[in-house]
Amino acid sequence: MAEEETELFDTDEEQKYRELYEDLQKELDDQRKQAIETKKETLLTNAGYNEMQVQRYKKHLSGESDGEIQKALIDLKAEIPPKKEYADPNPGNGARQTPKTTNLEEKGRSTYQRLKEKGKIRGKK
């Protein structure tokens, strides 16, 4: 009976260790997946993609190793180049104002009147 209890104890103990091992393996796999996702996001951000583009295009980066992910990134950049955001060269300067529309007929009359008053041209009497 003592042998049966020891065997039973060993199997129960082995079962606990097996479950513990499986739980640790699942946790390790989750951490690896998270590390790969973080690496993909970092590479896309460094390549010039904005946050929305990173979330959209990270699923296109396939592979688990650095080389595979880099190759997929090069292919993605060839297909979909990153959106460049340029800085405003004059941050304090607003948009230009549109010029007032001019009435060309009125402008011609005022120019004629001004030249006539200066004596540069003779007008009709």
KEKEKE-523788 format. One line per field, with one value per residue (C-alpha): residue in three letters; x, y, z. Coordinates in steps of 0.25 Angstrom, whole numbers, plus 5000, padded with zeros to 4 digits. Layout:
resn ala; ...
c1 X; ...
c2 Y; ...
c3 Z; ...
***
This chain:
resn met; ala; glu; glu; glu; thr; glu; leu; phe; asp; thr; asp; glu; glu; gln; lys; tyr; arg; glu; leu; tyr; glu; asp; leu; gln; lys; glu; leu; asp; asp; gln; arg; lys; gln; ala; ile; glu; thr; lys; lys; glu; thr; leu; leu; thr; asn; ala; gly; tyr; asn; glu; met; gln; val; gln; arg; tyr; lys; lys; his; leu; ser; gly; glu; ser; asp; gly; glu; ile; gln; lys; ala; leu; ile; asp; leu; lys; ala; glu; ile; pro; pro; lys; lys; glu; tyr; ala; asp; pro; asn; pro; gly; asn; gly; ala; arg; gln; thr; pro; lys; thr; thr; asn; leu; glu; glu; lys; gly; arg; ser; thr; tyr; gln; arg; leu; lys; glu; lys; gly; lys; ile; arg; gly; lys; lys
c1 5000; 5011; 5016; 5003; 5002; 5016; 5012; 4999; 5007; 5017; 5006; 4999; 5012; 5016; 5002; 5004; 5018; 5012; 5001; 5011; 5020; 5009; 5004; 5018; 5019; 5006; 5011; 5025; 5018; 5009; 5021; 5028; 5016; 5015; 5030; 5029; 5017; 5024; 5036; 5027; 5021; 5035; 5040; 5028; 5029; 5044; 5040; 5032; 5018; 5008; 5000; 4988; 4996; 5004; 4992; 4987; 4999; 5006; 4998; 5005; 5018; 5020; 5031; 5036; 5051; 5057; 5061; 5047; 5041; 5051; 5049; 5034; 5036; 5044; 5033; 5022; 5030; 5031; 5016; 5011; 5021; 5020; 5012; 5021; 5017; 5024; 5026; 5020; 5032; 5025; 5017; 5013; 5009; 4995; 4989; 4990; 4978; 4972; 4973; 4961; 4954; 4956; 4947; 4956; 4946; 4947; 4962; 4964; 4955; 4962; 4976; 4971; 4965; 4979; 4987; 4978; 4979; 4994; 4994; 5001; 4989; 4979; 4965; 4952; 4945
c2 5000; 5010; 5007; 5010; 5023; 5027; 5025; 5032; 5044; 5044; 5045; 5056; 5063; 5061; 5066; 5079; 5081; 5078; 5088; 5098; 5096; 5098; 5111; 5116; 5112; 5119; 5132; 5131; 5130; 5142; 5150; 5146; 5150; 5163; 5166; 5163; 5173; 5183; 5181; 5183; 5196; 5201; 5198; 5204; 5217; 5218; 5217; 5229; 5224; 5231; 5224; 5221; 5215; 5207; 5200; 5198; 5192; 5184; 5172; 5173; 5170; 5155; 5147; 5144; 5148; 5161; 5158; 5154; 5166; 5175; 5169; 5170; 5185; 5188; 5182; 5190; 5203; 5200; 5197; 5208; 5219; 5226; 5239; 5250; 5262; 5275; 5285; 5299; 5308; 5320; 5316; 5330; 5334; 5330; 5328; 5339; 5347; 5347; 5360; 5369; 5367; 5379; 5385; 5387; 5397; 5406; 5404; 5409; 5421; 5425; 5424; 5432; 5443; 5443; 5444; 5455; 5463; 5463; 5467; 5455; 5452; 5461; 5457; 5459; 5472
c3 5000; 5003; 4989; 4983; 4991; 4986; 4972; 4973; 4980; 4969; 4958; 4965; 4967; 4953; 4948; 4956; 4950; 4936; 4938; 4944; 4932; 4922; 4928; 4928; 4913; 4910; 4917; 4910; 4896; 4900; 4903; 4890; 4882; 4890; 4888; 4873; 4872; 4879; 4870; 4858; 4863; 4866; 4852; 4846; 4854; 4851; 4836; 4837; 4838; 4847; 4859; 4850; 4839; 4849; 4854; 4840; 4834; 4845; 4841; 4827; 4834; 4834; 4840; 4854; 4852; 4850; 4836; 4832; 4838; 4832; 4818; 4820; 4824; 4811; 4803; 4810; 4808; 4793; 4792; 4802; 4805; 4818; 4819; 4821; 4830; 4827; 4838; 4836; 4832; 4838; 4850; 4854; 4840; 4836; 4822; 4811; 4810; 4796; 4789; 4787; 4773; 4765; 4755; 4742; 4736; 4749; 4750; 4735; 4738; 4750; 4743; 4731; 4741; 4749; 4736; 4730; 4743; 4743; 4728; 4723; 4713; 4707; 4709; 4700; 4702
***
